[in-house]
Amino acid sequence: MGKQKLLFKEYVEKNKKRNFIFFAIYQFTFRIGWLFKTESIIVPSAARMLGASNFIIGMFPMISSLGETIPPMFIVNWVKHFPRKKPYLLIFSFLSPLFWFLIFLSFFLLSSGNKKTLLWCFITFYILFYFSQGAVQVLTIIIKGKVIPYNIRGRLISLSGTLGGISSIILTFFIVRPVLNNGVLNPLTPYTILFLLSSVFFFFSWMSNFGIKEPPLESQEKNSKALLPFIKESIAIVKKDRDFILFFFVGGTTMCGYSLLQFYTVYAKTHLQVSNYMLTYYLIVQVSASSIGSLFLGHLADKYGNRLVLRIIAMLLVLTPLSAVTIGTWVDLPFRQWLYCIVYFMVGFGLPVIQTLINYLLEISPLEKHPNYISIYNTFSCVFIIFPLIIGLLMDHFYYNKVFLGISIFMVIGIVLSQKLVEPRHLLDGSEYQEEVPLG
């Protein structure tokens, strides 16, 4: 094409369908991989099988939060001056499945040995997986903010969520359910098989990133600053941004409810005495609800904005622990194991919470300042990292019901604050896409 140039907006429009497809493939395959290591069911169940306490189980969501917080602070500052971020996405999105494959390998080689050793291998590679995945997430967010227009991001959630959900239901019924209930002598064998399947699909998701076509976007800065000056610059940008500050507190209280996911399964196994057989039905309910939620909430986000979706999810996260307590306390034993499916339906329906928070953040922040906003959001989110650990400690001392009720009351704050969130759709007229970039 020679020296022909296109406006950034035209470049994005030209490759919109291609990028939409490859992002959908990435999210679809990653979602299938995630099914076989579901954070709310498979991981805590495997950890409990290795003798982990509630405190240790509380470490797993804390590790995931650390991975989503610490690496982005360094990665964003490092890559923000590069015109294209895709090469770095390819590197880190390869490391994630590699580390999860090492988790499988640990279970395969050590499941007949010392459970304590295997537990700490599990935790070690889990940390490495999430630290690489944290880099993947922030790079994906930045690239998605460049190449996927705001008014079809909800559609992306709907498509990948619906297809992934339908596939997950089928795979849960025909693979996860038989694997968890195969009656083998070694109770860790099912988790070994599931973790292998996770790593395979994570490798598929890495391969899909090769198809993304990212336009270059030159930064005004040719060299990255040291981390501390970068954070100070980011704070200076957002400290007068009322919308961001309010969004941060709404997101924080909402993610507090998200931190309870692992404990719903622990509560079911210890208080309701559910078997692995019953857990597979909970997983089917969760992935079914996730499909419905992705389709419904994605449509609402595109049509009415992410603010409404955040309010719905916040309300749902308040009701979920209340439902768990009600079912676990007031319902007769023959019925409550099945009625507890309601909890997992609400868990699944609200799973797009992280994508919704990020999509809203991308809407309230200027395109050229996305790295700053993402970095400072992740930096401030360090405050909420210890929530799962605190929740685990509280549950070891005060049991589940009181903690569930306390978290519900705390999350009401998020619902109240969400009423003051701005709807940024009227500000997004495409004017932020007027950079000129070379074609090809």
ABEGO torsion letter per residue (X at the ends): XEABBBBAAAAAAAAAAAAAAAAAAAAAAAAAAAAAABAAAAAAAAAAAAGBBAAAAAAAAAAAAAAAAAAAAAAAAAAAABABAAAAAAAAAAAAAAAAAAAAAAAAAAAABBAAAAAAAAAAAAAAAAAAAAAAAAAAAAAAAAABBAAAAAAAAAAAAAAAAAAAAAAAAAAAAAAAAAGBABAAAAAAAAAAAAAAAAAAAAAAAAABBBBBBBBABABBBBAAAAAAAAAAAAAABAAAAAAAAAAAAAAAAAAAAAAAAAAAAAAAGBBAAAAAAAAAAAAAAAAAAAAAAAAAAAAAEAAAAAAAAAAAAAAAAAAAAAAAAABBAAAAAAAAAAAAAAAAAAAAAAAAAAAAAAAABBAAAAAAAAAAAAAAAAAAAAAAAAAAAAAAAAEAAAAAAAAAAAAAAAAAAAAABBBAAAABAGAAAABBBBBX
